[in-house]
Amino acid sequence: MLYPILIILALVGVAILSNRATRECRWREYRRDGRSLWRCAACGAETETSNGKPPKTCLRHHG
């Protein structure tokens, strides 16, 4: 009985501590001419990053 309660508490903790700034972002990488272009599948925002990793913040409202 203790294990299901611990699992539920762990899932709630992960949900609370997850990064809310990118929770709904679904970044997809498109490589062109040696550059990495990232496009969000949820909202369509596009950006390039210097380190080749997806953005850590949501760009939905940055036009």
N, C-alpha and C positions, 0 to 999 in steps of 0.2 A: 504494500500500500504506500510505502514511503517513496518508491521510485517514480510512480506516475506524478506525484506531487512535485518532486524535484525536477522532473522533466518540464512540467508546466511552468514552474517558477523560472527555469532557465530560458524557456521560450519567451516568457514575458520580459525578462531582463534583456534579452537580445533585442526585442522589439523596442523597448524603451531607449536603449543605448545606441541603436543604429543611427547612422548619419541621416538626419532628416533632410539635409540640403540636397541630397541626391537620391532619395528614396524612390522617386518615381522615374528617375532618368534611366534610360537603357541605351548606353553609348555603344555605337558600332564604328569600327575603324575602317576608313577607306584610304588606301595608299595610292598616291599619284605623284609621279615625278620625284620620287624619293622623300616625299612629305607624308605626314600622317594627318589626315583630316578626320575629325570625330563628329558624328552626327547622332543626335538623340532620336531614337525610334519613337519615343512617346510624344515629343513636342516639335521636333524638327530643327532644334537649335544646332548650329554648326560652329566648330572652333578647331584651331590647331594648338597642340601643346608642344613645348620644347623638349620634354623628356620622353615623349612617345607613349605616355600613359593617359588614360581617360581623365577628364576634368573631375575635380573633387567637389565642385559646387554646381548647382543647377543654373543653367543659362537661359531658362525659359523666358525671363522678363528682361533680358539684356539686348533685345532686338537684333 
